């Protein structure tokens, strides 16, 4: 199926995750930027807090869309060693790529979260969401980094993904939900009618809206409403 946009994809994904609505000690983490509109709809539908988990693909110089790995918040690094050997990439080149993406990772964390610390994931059920999975390098880096923080359970949830990638991630996450796994996958954007780029401003707005909504829900719960 084709999703109209990321908002619709998030609402459909939320239906699949309905069992986690109001689930104790559970939170939604989005991979920015594209995963945030999807994750926002899930978090709102399930009455769960939303935060970001920044991951940066390590793109080949001159061909940045060609990922050789990824880094994530917390210092996690995932490298495709087979590809690196095939391309004869030196350690110096790898470190140059990592340094470049580390600067952007830190910029995004400051931009999106400001001075607020990341929500504590230890001993909690974490639903990690992106707008789709192609090679899965970003999600692998996120899983590796989050495992270091000792959550109780890690759930990967996406609207669409390459069949092989979704299958491979089952060995890394406790649960993997890929709504659509097309045989001829090609690219995530092909499975959306509108795959417009999510801006920094949109990410900040959605995170703030969820934070305010979560605060209001907590106040109502404490008041017994």
C-alpha positions, 0 to 999 in steps of 0.5 A: 500500500501507499501511505498518503503521508507520514501522518497517516502512516503514524496513525495506521502504525498506532493501530498496530501498537494499540496494546501499548496504549497507556502502558506503564513505563513505556515511551516512544523514541523517534529517529529524526527527522523523518521518523518524528511525524510518524512517532508523534501520531503513535505517541499521541494515540497511545498516550505515551511520552515522545523523545528523539534519538539522534542517529546519523548515517555515515555517508561515503564522501561525494556519495553521501546517500551511500551509507557505510554505517551510522552513529547515534546518541551515546557514542554508539557506532555501527560500521559495515566492515564488508563494504569498507573493505570492498571500498578500501576505506582507510581508518583516516577516512572513516574517522573524518566521516565520523567527525563530520557526522558527530558535529551534526548529531550534536547540533541536532540534539541541541536544536531539538532538545535544548537544555532538556535531558533525554528521557530516562530509558532504563528499565522501560519499554521503548518503541523506536520509530522511523518512517521506514527501513532501507539498509537499517544502518540507522536503526542498528546504531540506535538499537546498539546505543539504547542497549547500553542504557538497559531498557526493559524491552526494545520494539522497532516499529516502522510503516514500511521496510525492506523485507530482509532488513526487517528480518535481520533486525529481529535478532537485535530488537525484542520485537519488530513491526514492519507494516509493509515489506514490499518485495520490490522495495527500492526506497522508503520514499516510494511508498509515500504519496507525499514524502516531503522532508521534515524540517527542524522547525516541525520536529521542535513543534511536534516534540513540544506539542507532545510534551505539553499534551503529556503534562496535561494528561499527567495533571488530569490523572493526578486530579482523577479526571 
